[in-house]
Amino acid sequence: MTTPRRVLVTGSAGRIGRAAVAELAARGHSVVGFDIRPTPGLPADRSVVATLADDAALRRAMTGADRVIHLAATPDDARYPRGTPPDDGDNFLSDLVPNNVVGPYRVMEAARTLGVRRVVLASTGQVIDGHLEANNVPVTADSPYRPRYLYACTKVFLEALGQVYGKEHGIEVLAVRLGWCPRDVGQVAEIAADPQCQDVFLSPGDAGRFFAAAVGAPTLPPFAVVYATSRHTHALQYDLSDARRLLGWEPQDRWPEGVSV
Ligand SMILES: NC(=O)c1ccc[n+]([C@@H]2O[C@H](COP(=O)([O-])OP(=O)(O)OC[C@H]3O[C@@H](n4cnc5c(N)ncnc54)[C@H](O)[C@@H]3O)[C@@H](O)[C@H]2O)c1
């Protein structure tokens, strides 16, 4: 039986956040959402509407949590805050640095000072994307970084940050390199058109079950990197054995099972 935990989920109103919140709540955990918009499926008193830049709001929301799932970020295809034309293709200075570099630092500092036991960080397969391009698969957790572009660089930083906090501050930090959980019908069409994308597809259901397993695992090492995708259709791209070994997690879906946006 799973021990009920108090879990703070940042980015809880997003594609993956909604799936994580639903699965955690179904398993009896006490979930607090933290997002710039209300989190579907959570009552107002559990759905904190605030930005990562608001340290006081973040600390209030995290107080009492023994697990944090940090998902809030600027994804590679979205801009937050949306505004004037980008500095470069990834809006590095205006979006990615404040949200994906400073944001995780604020989360880890809050976790450290509040005594949170475990933090799960949402990284991406894009940090090793060059191996997929070279068909050097399946990629493992210790394959050297081969980031796609600047969004992926921020996730390399995220993993390094997690490693430091795990090693120096006794927090269990799990960085998960997520596969592709599509956010809109355009992304679904892109996956449908490309066999390799189908092999890194991550269904919302498998994502939710992954985060529930990450919350429920009794102990974890100070720092670990794992991959999470649904089952492959053509060829295995990411090595899932560490997620299986550490968390007992096994994907259930295979493209296009469970796809929803
Ligand atoms: N979906 C994928 O295929 C995929 C793949 C790899 C990694 N990831 C990572 O997983 C995480 C979740 O991705 P997603 O697909 O659910 O993205 P999403 O855009 O659907 O959700 C992100 C959520 O974070 C919130 N958010 C953004 N900036 C915020 C801020 N400053 N303060 C508070 N909330 C903020 C947004 O409002 C949104 O609800 C991200 O870190 C992303 O980089 C996603």
Ligand as a Chemical Component Dictionary entry (heavy atoms), coordinates in Angstrom:
data_LIG
# 
_chem_comp.id                   LIG 
_chem_comp.type                 NON-POLYMER 
_chem_comp.pdbx_formal_charge   0 
_chem_comp.three_letter_code    LIG 
# 
loop_
_chem_comp_atom.comp_id 
_chem_comp_atom.atom_id 
_chem_comp_atom.alt_atom_id 
_chem_comp_atom.type_symbol 
_chem_comp_atom.charge 
_chem_comp_atom.model_Cartn_x 
_chem_comp_atom.model_Cartn_y 
_chem_comp_atom.model_Cartn_z 
_chem_comp_atom.pdbx_ordinal 
LIG N1  N1  N 0  5.119 17.532 -23.147 1  
LIG C1  C1  C 0  6.283 17.062 -23.534 2  
LIG O1  O1  O 0  6.381 16.388 -24.565 3  
LIG C2  C2  C 0  7.532 17.270 -22.709 4  
LIG C3  C3  C 0  8.679 16.583 -23.086 5  
LIG C4  C4  C 0  9.843 16.765 -22.344 6  
LIG C5  C5  C 0  9.842 17.589 -21.237 7  
LIG N2  N2  N 1  8.714 18.264 -20.899 8  
LIG C6  C6  C 0  8.757 19.130 -19.718 9  
LIG O2  O2  O 0  7.703 18.735 -18.864 10 
LIG C7  C7  C 0  7.193 19.870 -18.173 11 
LIG C8  C8  C 0  5.698 19.984 -18.414 12 
LIG O3  O3  O 0  5.470 20.083 -19.811 13 
LIG P1  P1  P 0  4.000 20.201 -20.426 14 
LIG O4  O4  O 0  4.049 19.562 -21.759 15 
LIG O5  O5  O -1 2.987 19.780 -19.419 16 
LIG O6  O6  O 0  3.949 21.764 -20.656 17 
LIG P2  P2  P 0  2.700 22.753 -20.547 18 
LIG O7  O7  O 0  3.112 24.005 -21.240 19 
LIG O8  O8  O 0  1.450 22.067 -20.991 20 
LIG O9  O9  O 0  2.612 23.005 -18.984 21 
LIG C9  C9  C 0  3.506 23.844 -18.311 22 
LIG C10 C10 C 0  2.706 24.551 -17.243 23 
LIG O10 O10 O 0  3.602 25.372 -16.496 24 
LIG C11 C11 C 0  2.934 26.606 -16.243 25 
LIG N3  N3  N 0  3.966 27.626 -16.049 26 
LIG C12 C12 C 0  4.843 28.080 -16.977 27 
LIG N4  N4  N 0  5.613 29.013 -16.444 28 
LIG C13 C13 C 0  5.236 29.160 -15.149 29 
LIG C14 C14 C 0  5.680 29.980 -14.068 30 
LIG N5  N5  N 0  6.661 30.853 -14.220 31 
LIG N6  N6  N 0  5.068 29.853 -12.873 32 
LIG C15 C15 C 0  4.055 28.971 -12.709 33 
LIG N7  N7  N 0  3.597 28.174 -13.689 34 
LIG C16 C16 C 0  4.187 28.264 -14.900 35 
LIG C17 C17 C 0  2.075 26.875 -17.476 36 
LIG O11 O11 O 0  1.005 27.742 -17.192 37 
LIG C18 C18 C 0  1.619 25.459 -17.825 38 
LIG O12 O12 O 0  0.360 25.149 -17.255 39 
LIG C19 C19 C 0  8.016 21.060 -18.676 40 
LIG O13 O13 O 0  9.077 21.254 -17.776 41 
LIG C20 C20 C 0  8.551 20.588 -20.002 42 
LIG O14 O14 O 0  9.752 21.251 -20.338 43 
LIG C21 C21 C 0  7.562 18.123 -21.622 44 
# 
loop_
_chem_comp_bond.comp_id 
_chem_comp_bond.atom_id_1 
_chem_comp_bond.atom_id_2 
_chem_comp_bond.value_order 
_chem_comp_bond.pdbx_ordinal 
LIG N1  C1  SING 1  
LIG C1  O1  DOUB 2  
LIG C1  C2  SING 3  
LIG C2  C3  SING 4  
LIG C2  C21 DOUB 5  
LIG C3  C4  DOUB 6  
LIG C4  C5  SING 7  
LIG C5  N2  DOUB 8  
LIG N2  C6  SING 9  
LIG N2  C21 SING 10 
LIG C6  O2  SING 11 
LIG C6  C20 SING 12 
LIG O2  C7  SING 13 
LIG C7  C8  SING 14 
LIG C7  C19 SING 15 
LIG C8  O3  SING 16 
LIG O3  P1  SING 17 
LIG P1  O4  DOUB 18 
LIG P1  O5  SING 19 
LIG P1  O6  SING 20 
LIG O6  P2  SING 21 
LIG P2  O7  DOUB 22 
LIG P2  O8  SING 23 
LIG P2  O9  SING 24 
LIG O9  C9  SING 25 
LIG C9  C10 SING 26 
LIG C10 O10 SING 27 
LIG C10 C18 SING 28 
LIG O10 C11 SING 29 
LIG C11 N3  SING 30 
LIG C11 C17 SING 31 
LIG N3  C12 SING 32 
LIG N3  C16 SING 33 
LIG C12 N4  DOUB 34 
LIG N4  C13 SING 35 
LIG C13 C14 SING 36 
LIG C13 C16 DOUB 37 
LIG C14 N5  SING 38 
LIG C14 N6  DOUB 39 
LIG N6  C15 SING 40 
LIG C15 N7  DOUB 41 
LIG N7  C16 SING 42 
LIG C17 O11 SING 43 
LIG C17 C18 SING 44 
LIG C18 O12 SING 45 
LIG C19 O13 SING 46 
LIG C19 C20 SING 47 
LIG C20 O14 SING 48 
# 
